[in-house]
Amino acid sequence: MRRKVEGCQVCDPINNLIDYLENNGFKIIKSKLTDYHFHEVYFKLSGENNIIEIPYIKKIKRHSENEFICECHWSIVELDINK
């Protein structure tokens, strides 16, 4: 599914990561456009599944245990893992 945040199209790498996370029990709890010019967006997802292995998604880098960044627009996906 192609997502939009505040009218801005979300890139394929972030879409693919969010699809994977949603298929593993995560829910989007926050989304916002952080830079319209660069199409940079932010997503926060919450879930109870502590996924250790995220499959390789081209242009997605794991910045920390709970944060992923895309290399194309510097968009961020943050995980709030309920333990």
C-alpha positions in Angstrom: 0.0 0.0 0.0 1.3 3.4 -0.9 1.2 5.7 2.1 0.9 9.5 2.2 1.6 11.7 5.2 0.1 15.2 5.0 -0.1 14.9 1.2 3.5 13.7 0.8 4.1 10.3 -0.8 6.1 7.9 1.3 9.1 6.1 -0.3 9.1 2.4 -1.2 11.7 1.4 1.4 9.7 3.0 4.3 6.5 1.5 2.9 8.1 -2.0 2.7 9.5 -1.7 6.3 6.1 -0.6 7.7 4.3 -3.4 5.8 6.7 -5.9 7.3 6.3 -4.5 10.8 2.5 -4.3 10.5 2.4 -8.0 9.4 4.3 -8.8 12.6 1.9 -7.1 15.0 3.0 -3.5 15.0 0.5 -0.6 14.7 1.2 3.0 13.5 0.6 5.3 16.5 2.1 8.5 15.0 3.1 9.8 11.6 4.2 13.3 10.5 5.8 15.1 7.7 9.2 16.4 9.0 10.4 18.1 5.8 8.1 18.7 2.8 10.9 19.7 0.4 12.8 16.4 0.9 9.7 14.3 1.5 11.1 13.3 4.9 8.5 11.6 7.1 8.5 10.1 10.6 6.6 7.1 11.8 6.3 5.6 15.3 4.9 2.1 15.6 4.0 0.2 18.7 3.9 -3.5 19.3 4.7 -6.4 21.6 6.8 -8.4 19.1 10.5 -7.8 19.7 11.6 -8.6 16.2 15.4 -9.2 16.2 15.9 -9.9 12.5 14.5 -7.4 10.0 14.9 -8.7 6.5 17.2 -6.7 4.1 15.3 -3.8 2.6 17.2 -1.8 0.1 18.0 1.7 1.3 16.9 1.0 4.9 19.6 1.2 7.7 19.1 0.2 11.3 20.3 3.2 13.3 19.7 1.7 16.7 17.7 -1.2 18.3 14.4 0.8 17.8 15.2 3.2 14.9 15.4 2.7 11.2 16.3 5.4 8.6 15.9 5.4 4.8 18.8 6.5 2.7 16.7 8.2 0.1 14.8 10.8 2.1 16.2 10.4 5.7 12.8 9.3 6.9 12.6 7.6 10.3 10.7 4.7 11.7 10.8 4.4 15.4 9.6 1.3 17.3 7.9 1.5 20.7 8.2 -2.1 21.9 5.9 -3.1 24.8 7.8 -5.6 26.9 
